[in-house]
Amino acid sequence: RAAQVPVHLVLFDVPYLEEPLVRLPYVRRRARLEALGLTGPYWSTPAAVTGHGAEALAATREHGLEGLVCKRLDSVYEPGVRSRAWIKIRNMRAEDVIVGGWLPGKGRLTGLPGAVLVGQRDPEGRLRYVGGVGTGWSEAERIQLSDLLRDAAGDRCPFDPVPRVPGARWVLPRLVGEVSYSTRTRNGMLRQPSWLRLRPDLTPEESAADLPGEFG
């Protein structure tokens, strides 16, 4: 199984050795971890940068990485808690997308779109599905989008190939929007996409919503 799906273990903290270390400050736990020398073909201890946060974030941006995890040097380890002493800073990007479908909302969103299904053109001109976007709207914006989707209703999927999205409602691919996202998966899907705005100033033909060539 490992040959089919290689896994690499990244060791970034040590909460326990001969005794619990969770109450030690991070800088001391980090020193204990580095002293173990845990580096091998399928496991490693990544380097940690102290200070120079702006430069480190810029480096992640240049290399297309998701971002940084910043930790207070005096922070203890808090099992099972989203500690405010550890902060994840993501590099968010923004691009235009073409709306090709939507998913009905549930609960308080019944009757409104819960998410829109978006795509971008590949080098051959096909509209490729790049993900569903379910956050980023105000209530008024969601109602406006619902009206636009109803007017654009279509009977066939505009994406090529057709994505496996149970319950999808398809629309004519004429609405352009702008979304933010952190990075892409290997097959071009958007990670953590969030809606920014409609782009009524752009038609799908004018939009710069094109997939990079390697995803074609």
Disulfide bonds with the S-S distance in Angstrom:
none
